[in-house]
Amino acid sequence: MAGVQPPPLRSLDDFLMSSARFAVPDVRDLDRWNNRMINNLLYYQSNYFLSALTEVHLLVTTLFLGFIWAAENKAPIRRFRRNHPLLAVLAILLASYLFISVLGGVAVFLFGIASPVLMVLVHASMRLRNLKNKLENKLESIGLKRTPMGLLLEALGQEQEAGS
């Protein structure tokens, strides 16, 4: 892991907004699609990591807001929370534990791992590169292999396509 450095965070405009171009990949040309994905995974890896963290954070926040909504809008729950605040916190923790236990590893896998990975792969498949990014990626291709995504792609046997 010596010499591994985090890549730069790309601008939101380049990653997702007005200057970003998207198109469905040509599934008949798998080499080109693979090349597009690998180059995007390398070029936008910091953005992908931040996006995955944001998606998980939004999920946790949504669940927490659901508990707050129930506590504010249901009169019996609201009264119980006012009269027994410690028990209300313990009830929320117990309900969260039961929710995770009932759904088990499936929910954690689907919402915490599979959903962010799917989001990253869909973006990497559909994001078209502009000429500036292609040139930048060519210049950085050697350095990008010493990043976390470069090492992961190398471990998966995709290093030969990186930067091409």
Secondary structure per residue as TSV (DSSP state, phi and psi in degrees):
chain	resnum	aa	ss	phi	psi
A	1	M	-	360.0	2.4
A	2	A	T	-66.9	136.3
A	3	G	T	83.8	2.3
A	4	V	-	-79.2	129.6
A	5	Q	-	-131.7	147.8
A	6	P	-	-72.3	139.0
A	7	P	-	-77.5	165.1
A	8	P	-	-71.0	152.3
A	9	L	-	-81.8	124.7
A	10	R	-	-82.3	155.6
A	11	S	-	-66.1	149.8
A	12	L	H	-63.1	-34.4
A	13	D	H	-62.4	-42.4
A	14	D	H	-72.8	-36.2
A	15	F	H	-76.0	-40.0
A	16	L	T	-141.4	-25.4
A	17	M	S	-92.1	-137.8
A	18	S	T	-62.5	-38.3
A	19	S	T	-83.1	-7.6
A	20	A	-	-78.2	137.3
A	21	R	E	-119.5	137.3
A	22	F	E	-126.4	146.4
A	23	A	-	-155.7	149.5
A	24	V	-	-68.0	131.4
A	25	P	-	-69.5	153.6
A	26	D	-	-79.9	106.5
A	27	V	T	-71.8	-11.3
A	28	R	T	-80.3	-21.2
A	29	D	-	-110.4	81.3
A	30	L	H	-66.0	-32.3
A	31	D	H	-65.1	-42.2
A	32	R	H	-67.4	-41.7
A	33	W	H	-62.6	-44.8
A	34	N	H	-61.1	-43.1
A	35	N	H	-63.1	-42.4
A	36	R	H	-61.5	-46.8
A	37	M	H	-62.7	-46.5
A	38	I	H	-63.5	-44.1
A	39	N	H	-63.9	-40.5
A	40	N	H	-67.8	-40.9
A	41	L	H	-60.5	-39.6
A	42	L	H	-71.9	-45.9
A	43	Y	H	-69.8	-39.8
A	44	Y	T	-104.9	20.0
A	45	Q	H	-59.2	-36.7
A	46	S	H	-67.1	-39.5
A	47	N	H	-65.3	-38.9
A	48	Y	H	-65.6	-42.3
A	49	F	H	-62.6	-46.1
A	50	L	H	-64.4	-39.1
A	51	S	H	-64.3	-42.2
A	52	A	H	-64.4	-42.4
A	53	L	H	-62.9	-40.5
A	54	T	H	-64.1	-40.9
A	55	E	H	-63.8	-43.6
A	56	V	H	-64.6	-41.8
A	57	H	H	-62.0	-41.4
A	58	L	H	-63.9	-37.9
A	59	L	H	-63.6	-46.5
A	60	V	H	-64.1	-41.8
A	61	T	H	-63.1	-40.5
A	62	T	H	-62.8	-43.7
A	63	L	H	-62.5	-42.8
A	64	F	H	-63.6	-43.3
A	65	L	H	-65.0	-31.1
A	66	G	H	-63.1	-42.3
A	67	F	H	-63.6	-41.8
A	68	I	H	-65.1	-43.2
A	69	W	H	-59.2	-45.5
A	70	A	H	-62.5	-38.9
A	71	A	H	-70.2	-29.4
A	72	E	H	-88.5	-30.6
A	73	N	H	-102.2	-8.6
A	74	K	-	-109.9	113.9
A	75	A	H	-55.4	-46.1
A	76	P	H	-63.1	-37.9
A	77	I	H	-69.1	-40.6
A	78	R	H	-62.1	-44.9
A	79	R	H	-62.8	-43.1
A	80	F	H	-61.9	-40.6
A	81	R	H	-65.8	-38.8
A	82	R	H	-70.8	-39.8
A	83	N	H	-79.5	-29.7
A	84	H	-	-136.7	72.1
A	85	P	H	-62.0	-40.0
A	86	L	H	-65.5	-43.3
A	87	L	H	-64.7	-33.4
A	88	A	H	-64.7	-43.4
A	89	V	H	-63.5	-44.1
A	90	L	H	-63.1	-37.4
A	91	A	H	-64.9	-40.4
A	92	I	H	-63.7	-43.9
A	93	L	H	-63.4	-42.4
A	94	L	H	-65.0	-42.9
A	95	A	H	-63.1	-40.1
A	96	S	H	-63.2	-44.2
A	97	Y	H	-62.1	-44.6
A	98	L	H	-64.3	-39.8
A	99	F	H	-59.5	-47.2
A	100	I	H	-67.7	-38.0
A	101	S	H	-66.6	-43.4
A	102	V	H	-66.2	-47.6
A	103	L	H	-79.5	-23.2
A	104	G	H	59.0	-150.0
A	105	G	H	-67.4	-19.4
A	106	V	H	-62.6	-49.3
A	107	A	H	-65.9	-42.3
A	108	V	H	-61.1	-43.3
A	109	F	H	-65.6	-48.4
A	110	L	I	-63.9	-48.5
A	111	F	I	-88.7	-28.4
A	112	G	I	-94.6	-23.0
A	113	I	I	-123.3	-58.3
A	114	A	I	-64.6	-42.5
A	115	S	H	-63.5	-48.7
A	116	P	H	-63.3	-38.1
A	117	V	H	-65.4	-42.2
A	118	L	H	-61.4	-43.4
A	119	M	H	-58.9	-43.8
A	120	V	H	-64.7	-46.1
A	121	L	H	-66.5	-37.1
A	122	V	H	-65.4	-45.0
A	123	H	H	-62.9	-45.8
A	124	A	H	-64.4	-30.9
A	125	S	H	-75.4	-34.8
A	126	M	H	-99.1	-17.6
A	127	R	E	-74.9	117.5
A	128	L	E	-83.2	146.8
A	129	R	-	-97.2	143.5
A	130	N	-	-92.7	171.0
A	131	L	H	-61.5	-38.8
A	132	K	H	-60.4	-45.2
A	133	N	H	-66.9	-37.6
A	134	K	H	-62.4	-44.5
A	135	L	H	-65.9	-42.9
A	136	E	H	-60.9	-41.1
A	137	N	H	-66.7	-37.2
A	138	K	H	-62.8	-42.7
A	139	L	H	-68.8	-32.3
A	140	E	H	-94.2	-2.9
A	141	S	H	-57.1	-35.7
A	142	I	H	-70.6	-43.4
A	143	G	H	-69.2	-31.7
A	144	L	H	-68.9	-21.8
A	145	K	T	-71.9	-15.3
A	146	R	T	-100.0	26.1
A	147	T	S	-108.8	168.4
A	148	P	H	-56.6	-44.0
A	149	M	H	-67.5	-38.3
A	150	G	H	-61.4	-42.1
A	151	L	H	-67.5	-37.9
A	152	L	H	-64.6	-45.7
A	153	L	H	-63.8	-37.0
A	154	E	H	-63.8	-42.1
A	155	A	H	-65.8	-28.9
A	156	L	T	-86.6	1.7
A	157	G	T	80.8	23.1
A	158	Q	-	-106.6	11.9
A	159	E	T	-68.5	-25.0
A	160	Q	T	-67.7	-26.7
A	161	E	T	-87.5	-19.3
A	162	A	T	-60.7	127.9
A	163	G	T	82.9	1.6
A	164	S	-	-93.3	360.0
